Amino acid sequence: MRHSSQLLISFPHLAENIKFIQNLCPTSALLPMVKANAYGHGLLPISKFLSHEMKIKQLGVASLGEAMAIIKDEPALPSRIYVFSDSEILDPDYSKIYLNHDIVPVLHQITDVKRVVEDRSFQRVPLVVKLNTGMNRLGIDKEEWSQLASLLKKNNRIEIDHLMTHFACADIKLKEGDRTHRQYEMFKEAKAFLETEGIVVKTTSVANSGAIEQKFGIEESFVRPGIMMYGGTKNSLHTISKLQAKVLKIREVKKGTPVGYGNFVAGDDGLVVILPIGYGDGVLTSYSGCKLTVNGQACQLFARVNMDLTYLFFKRENDPKIKVGDVIDLWNSDPHSIVETADQMKTISYQLFCAVSSRIPRNYSVL
Ligand SMILES: *Cc1c(COP(=O)(O)O)cnc(C)c1O
């Protein structure tokens, strides 16, 4: 545990992001993703805030274990929890969990659907079905749609509560006829096919953050925002967290002075600012070399990130006027900050959020 580094999370920013998304999608309900510890922001506090304060009626996780963690903490949470990938619906013991809680498996292959519709005791489990429309990860393939229809009819479960698909590249600027449009066309074709087979499709969803930001697929019953709700895209309203560390030590160095493990030397005269945060806290070694702005001054994550410590280097002419104990933001509430760092690292903001380890306390502000 740390006291001098933290992930500081703003509930008001989260609330504004939610309202921003609701304004973009006035006709659909939100099914926000809280998987992976709410993208690093804390599964329980974020889920409870969305459910109680924002009145969100459905939340998405990746695994049954995540859903169980929410229910264990708050058995009466007034929201339905969807388990998107690792549902364990084929496990004889774990699948029984779905009978006793408002947790719903997303059925993403024929065997999952079979498991639910052929067992009478699962009659009250809503049918949530994911189709593959070209991402080729999870989802029922086009070749299997008629099998899906017959399976449902044979077992007298002709209502699909929620039919969905997932886009592979909705974060890329949309163009007529591109992969995302083709995926959406295929989804509509599937829905029409199922309806001609006599299946009732009650609700639908297709849009993740990339699609929502481009107002694509937002006329469906639900939208499924993840990263934009946390503020990890450049078009987000706010990044809801700041990754902060208090300066531990400041060292003046001359050009050529070696610093830290390995043979890293200062390229100029300047200041080495040592922060109590390292790869043991989720500041991956690949942060090394990233350029940041601190107190309006350019600096660089310098030398190799250690397990417990990180160095910032300021050239002499870029004096940040900081002292030991001052707080530095590795990212702040301006979405450009985490997005540009991720770009420099050739990774995605999702990974930077998720990397923040359990040694970093998550603190929540209501202001
Ligand atoms: C994670 C996930 C989302 C959210 O994606 P973002 O890119 O974070 O908005 C939506 N739908 C499904 C099926 C997902 O797995």
The ligand as an SDF file (V2000), in Angstrom:
LIG
                    3D

 15 15  0  0  0  0  0  0  0  0999 V2000
  -15.5930   -3.9840  -23.2870 C   0  0  0  0  0  0  0  0  0  0  0  0
  -16.7940   -4.0220  -24.1320 C   0  0  0  0  0  0  0  0  0  0  0  0
  -17.4830   -2.8410  -24.4620 C   0  0  0  0  0  0  0  0  0  0  0  0
  -16.9610   -1.4670  -24.1060 C   0  0  0  0  0  0  0  0  0  0  0  0
  -15.9330   -1.1470  -24.9970 O   0  0  0  0  0  0  0  0  0  0  0  0
  -15.2310    0.2950  -24.9680 P   0  0  0  0  0  0  0  0  0  0  0  0
  -14.3670    0.2910  -26.1640 O   0  0  0  0  0  0  0  0  0  0  0  0
  -14.4480    0.3560  -23.6980 O   0  0  0  0  0  0  0  0  0  0  0  0
  -16.3300    1.2860  -25.0000 O   0  0  0  0  0  0  0  0  0  0  0  0
  -18.6850   -2.9590  -25.1290 C   0  0  0  0  0  0  0  0  0  0  0  0
  -19.1600   -4.1630  -25.5110 N   0  0  0  0  0  0  0  0  0  0  0  0
  -18.5140   -5.3120  -25.2460 C   0  0  0  0  0  0  0  0  0  0  0  0
  -19.0710   -6.6040  -25.6940 C   0  0  0  0  0  0  0  0  0  0  0  0
  -17.3090   -5.2840  -24.5600 C   0  0  0  0  0  0  0  0  0  0  0  0
  -16.6570   -6.4200  -24.3190 O   0  0  0  0  0  0  0  0  0  0  0  0
  1  2  1  0
  2  3  1  0
  2 14  2  0
  3  4  1  0
  3 10  2  0
  4  5  1  0
  5  6  1  0
  6  7  2  0
  6  8  1  0
  6  9  1  0
 10 11  1  0
 11 12  2  0
 12 13  1  0
 12 14  1  0
 14 15  1  0
M  END
$$$$
